[in-house]
């Protein structure tokens, strides 16, 4: 992958929404991005009569805009088929010529930065889903995933699906204690990775809300966590990240517009 001083786009959950996907790709390309990172709940390889339709249309849009696309898995993704994809020399798994899956613990270098993935999350709605149809048992982050990531050494950007513990996100659902506990275990594992690696930035989704949090580490290092909103959120679903000095410059990307608006920490 060639080095570039252009921004990187990062997007939140899309859930197989083709019109929204096209709008984000178009807006990111117009802003100068040549790489789009995605935090999962993408819905490629989704089973059913239209299987592959979203994948093809994403590939077509990326070709039209001359962009590359790298994604981690969310909880609502086809984990079984993603894990069967063969890996390339970078440790990523090509799905289509411009679309690659970033497995948990894998990493790559882009514009002088090390970018790693730690996808997966716990589905609070799994009791209403069907195994192999819209839910897969390998959805959650494991201790082994975290250990593998940490063993690879420092990273500059970490792409997750869920948000690490300490980030103020909250479900609007009234959830039973056992579900809340399982969800918190995932976030605790992610926080262990963040505390060990101290990346400059973490990008997540999952919660369908836009949140920015700063995690402070001993010695003064800080990690900025951007939780991105879902499809249909014009101001919250995507950001631009500018390679360069740390902390990284992160700007919100208003979908359907080429205007970039700087995100406010909070």
Secondary structure, DSSP 8 states (H G I E B T S, - for coil): ----SS-EEEE---TT-HHHHHHHHHHHHHTT-SEEEE-S---TT--STTTTHHHHHHHHHHHHHT-EEEE---SSS-HHHHHHS---TTS-EEEETTEEE--TT-EEEETTEEEEEE-----TTGGGS-BTTTB-TT-S--HHHHHHHHHT---SEEEESS--TTS----SS---HHHHHHHHHHHHHHHHHHHHH--SEEEE-SSSS-EEEEEE-TTS-EEEEEE---TT-TTTSEEEEE-SSSS-EEEEE-TT-S-EEE----
